[in-house]
Amino acid sequence: MNLSSTTVRTPSPTLRAVSVRVSREARAAPERIFDAWLNAEEGRTFLFADRIGNAVTSAIDARVGGRFRIVRHCEGEDVEYSGEYLEIDRPHRLVFSLCVEKYGQRDDLVIVEFAPVEEQSLIVLTHEFSLRDPAERSRIQRGWARVLDVLVALCSEGGVPHAVARAQGASAAHPGIVPLARDGFGRRVAGEV
């Protein structure tokens, strides 16, 4: 009996040659931010948000082994984002697979971690994927930065209307959005990641 022929293997983190990490601080409790990731209506507002794309559908089965599917209409075509929840540890950590056929993303892993920081929350998103064109890494990083900006606006005092404006490309900075980067010594500093 050959068991390996029936096993679907996902590349280990070692084989996922590239990762993108984006961080933000938000003026909201980790529970509030975590719950937004698993709510279909709120997810429709910020998940895979693009300046020109509109969510056509969103479905979220918020349990380990559950699946999600969000379809956005972008530049004349529908783009489907789907995956499976691999770990749900409210309000600390969310891990899911991600498949986006349009971009050839089939074995990606996304890890979102949440931590209280003073009277705010730190959100750290890591997207691991197989080695691709360097331009793809940049596209993925910009996309997640946009998602987190809209999420922070959604969960902070601006609420849904402001979050939608951010998704559509409004340029005014929201007071709840604090982009984080690392200096040469690994310390967090304000600025784009």
GUKOL-847322 format. One record per residue (C-alpha): residue number from 1; residue in three letters; x, y, z. Coordinates in Angstrom, 2 decimals. Layout:
BEGIN
 pos code       X       Y       Z
 NUM  ALA       X       Y       Z
...
// end
This chain:
BEGIN
 pos code       X       Y       Z
   1  MET    0.00    0.00    0.00
   2  ASN    1.48    3.31   -1.06
   3  LEU    0.16    6.00    1.30
   4  SER    2.23    8.79   -0.18
   5  SER    0.18    8.74   -3.37
   6  THR   -2.93    9.82   -1.45
   7  THR   -1.23   12.49    0.65
   8  VAL   -1.22   16.06   -0.56
   9  ARG    1.94   17.74    0.64
  10  THR    2.37   21.44    1.20
  11  PRO    5.93   22.80    1.00
  12  SER    7.53   23.33    4.38
  13  PRO    8.53   26.85    5.47
  14  THR   12.07   25.98    4.39
  15  LEU   10.88   25.39    0.83
  16  ARG    8.74   28.52    0.83
  17  ALA   11.66   30.58   -0.37
  18  VAL    9.97   33.96   -0.07
  19  SER    7.84   35.66    2.53
  20  VAL    6.33   39.08    2.98
  21  ARG    5.71   40.61    6.38
  22  VAL    3.51   43.65    6.97
  23  SER    2.74   45.20   10.38
  24  ARG    0.32   47.79   11.64
  25  GLU   -0.84   49.14   14.98
  26  ALA   -4.52   49.86   15.49
  27  ARG   -6.54   51.72   18.09
  28  ALA   -8.79   48.73   18.72
  29  ALA   -8.72   45.62   20.90
  30  PRO   -7.13   42.46   19.41
  31  GLU  -10.50   40.70   19.77
  32  ARG  -12.22   43.32   17.60
  33  ILE   -9.58   43.07   14.87
  34  PHE   -9.44   39.26   15.00
  35  ASP  -13.24   38.96   14.72
  36  ALA  -13.29   41.17   11.61
  37  TRP  -11.15   38.55    9.78
  38  LEU  -13.81   35.91   10.34
  39  ASN  -16.92   38.00    9.60
  40  ALA  -18.13   37.72    5.98
  41  GLU  -19.66   41.21    5.86
  42  GLU  -16.62   42.95    7.34
  43  GLY  -14.26   40.71    5.38
  44  ARG  -15.99   41.84    2.20
  45  THR  -14.90   45.39    3.07
  46  PHE  -11.18   44.82    3.58
  47  LEU  -10.00   41.32    2.58
  48  PHE   -8.04   41.46   -0.66
  49  ALA   -9.18   45.07   -1.03
  50  ASP   -8.03   46.85   -4.13
  51  ARG   -8.39   50.47   -5.11
  52  ILE  -10.61   49.56   -8.05
  53  GLY  -12.02   46.14   -7.21
  54  ASN  -15.43   45.57   -5.69
  55  ALA  -16.35   42.48   -3.69
  56  VAL  -18.88   40.45   -5.64
  57  THR  -19.28   37.68   -3.07
  58  SER  -17.82   36.68    0.27
  59  ALA  -18.33   33.45    2.17
  60  ILE  -16.50   32.52    5.37
  61  ASP  -16.83   29.25    7.32
  62  ALA  -14.97   30.39   10.46
  63  ARG  -13.66   27.13   11.91
  64  VAL  -10.49   25.08   11.62
  65  GLY  -10.92   23.15    8.38
  66  GLY  -13.53   25.67    7.21
  67  ARG  -13.04   27.50    3.94
  68  PHE  -13.38   31.05    2.72
  69  ARG  -14.05   32.45   -0.73
  70  ILE  -14.02   36.10   -1.74
  71  VAL  -14.56   37.19   -5.33
  72  ARG  -13.65   40.71   -6.39
  73  HIS  -14.43   42.32   -9.72
  74  CYS  -11.23   43.99  -10.84
  75  GLU  -10.30   45.51  -14.20
  76  GLY  -13.14   43.81  -16.06
  77  GLU  -12.76   40.33  -14.59
  78  ASP  -13.61   38.40  -11.44
  79  VAL  -10.67   37.37   -9.24
  80  GLU  -11.30   34.60   -6.70
  81  TYR   -9.40   34.36   -3.41
  82  SER   -9.98   31.13   -1.52
  83  GLY   -8.40   29.05    1.19
  84  GLU   -8.80   26.95    4.30
  85  TYR   -8.45   27.95    7.93
  86  LEU   -5.63   25.91    9.45
  87  GLU   -5.45   27.52   12.89
  88  ILE   -7.83   29.81   14.77
  89  ASP   -6.57   30.94   18.18
  90  ARG   -8.76   33.91   19.14
  91  PRO   -7.55   36.64   19.57
  92  HIS   -3.87   35.77   19.06
  93  ARG   -3.29   33.97   15.78
  94  LEU   -5.03   33.09   12.52
  95  VAL   -3.43   30.81    9.91
  96  PHE   -4.91   30.00    6.51
  97  SER   -3.95   28.69    3.11
  98  LEU   -4.45   31.00    0.15
  99  CYS   -5.16   30.23   -3.48
 100  VAL   -5.46   32.88   -6.19
 101  GLU   -5.53   31.18   -9.59
 102  LYS   -5.19   34.47  -11.51
 103  TYR   -1.73   34.99  -10.03
 104  GLY   -0.74   31.33   -9.92
 105  GLN   -0.80   31.30   -6.12
 106  ARG   -1.74   27.79   -5.08
 107  ASP    0.27   26.78   -2.02
 108  ASP    0.58   30.02   -0.07
 109  LEU    0.33   30.25    3.71
 110  VAL   -0.81   33.38    5.57
 111  ILE   -0.19   33.86    9.29
 112  VAL   -1.83   36.80   11.07
 113  GLU   -0.81   37.50   14.66
 114  PHE   -2.39   39.97   17.07
 115  ALA   -1.00   41.39   20.32
 116  PRO   -2.05   44.16   22.69
 117  VAL    0.46   47.04   22.78
 118  GLU   -0.34   49.65   25.41
 119  GLU   -3.87   50.81   24.45
 120  GLN   -3.57   49.57   20.88
 121  SER   -3.11   46.30   19.02
 122  LEU   -0.21   45.12   16.91
 123  ILE   -1.11   43.17   13.77
 124  VAL    1.69   41.22   12.07
 125  LEU    0.86   39.46    8.82
 126  THR    3.30   37.02    7.22
 127  HIS    2.60   35.61    3.76
 128  GLU    4.81   32.65    2.81
 129  PHE    4.94   31.53   -0.81
 130  SER    7.09   29.67   -3.29
 131  LEU    9.81   31.56   -5.12
 132  ARG    8.40   33.83   -7.82
 133  ASP    9.29   36.85   -9.83
 134  PRO   10.50   39.68   -7.49
 135  ALA    7.74   41.89   -8.91
 136  GLU    5.19   39.45   -7.47
 137  ARG    6.67   39.88   -4.00
 138  SER    6.25   43.64   -4.30
 139  ARG    2.65   43.27   -5.55
 140  ILE    1.80   40.95   -2.64
 141  GLN    3.38   43.29   -0.07
 142  ARG    1.49   46.32   -1.42
 143  GLY   -1.76   44.34   -1.43
 144  TRP   -1.42   43.24    2.20
 145  ALA   -0.43   46.77    3.27
 146  ARG   -3.66   48.03    1.67
 147  VAL   -5.69   45.26    3.38
 148  LEU   -4.27   46.11    6.80
 149  ASP   -4.80   49.85    6.26
 150  VAL   -8.48   49.26    5.48
 151  LEU   -8.82   46.78    8.37
 152  VAL   -7.36   49.31   10.82
 153  ALA   -9.73   52.00    9.53
 154  LEU  -12.65   49.57    9.83
 155  CYS  -11.83   48.61   13.42
 156  SER  -10.79   52.07   14.62
 157  GLU  -12.99   55.07   15.16
 158  GLY  -13.52   55.73   11.41
 159  GLY  -15.59   52.57   10.91
 160  VAL  -16.88   51.06    7.68
 161  PRO  -17.48   54.22    5.57
 162  HIS  -13.90   55.38    6.10
 163  ALA  -12.59   51.88    5.41
 164  VAL  -14.43   51.79    2.09
 165  ALA  -12.98   55.19    1.17
 166  ARG   -9.48   53.88    1.94
 167  ALA  -10.09   50.83   -0.26
 168  GLN  -11.09   53.11   -3.11
 169  GLY   -7.82   55.01   -2.86
 170  ALA   -8.50   57.95   -0.55
 171  SER   -5.16   59.48    0.24
 172  ALA   -5.79   61.08    3.62
 173  ALA   -4.12   59.18    6.43
 174  HIS   -6.43   57.83    9.10
 175  PRO   -5.37   58.55   12.70
 176  GLY   -5.76   54.85   13.57
 177  ILE   -3.23   53.69   10.97
 178  VAL    0.37   53.48   12.11
 179  PRO    2.61   51.77    9.52
 180  LEU    5.57   50.00   11.10
 181  ALA    9.01   49.20    9.75
 182  ARG   12.25   47.94   11.25
 183  ASP   15.41   49.98   11.44
 184  GLY   18.87   48.46   10.90
 185  PHE   18.85   47.13   14.47
 186  GLY   15.47   45.37   14.27
 187  ARG   13.62   48.03   16.27
 188  ARG   10.10   49.08   15.24
 189  VAL    9.92   52.56   13.76
 190  ALA    7.12   54.51   12.09
 191  GLY    7.05   54.29    8.29
 192  GLU    6.14   51.95    5.45
 193  VAL    7.14   48.32    5.73
// end
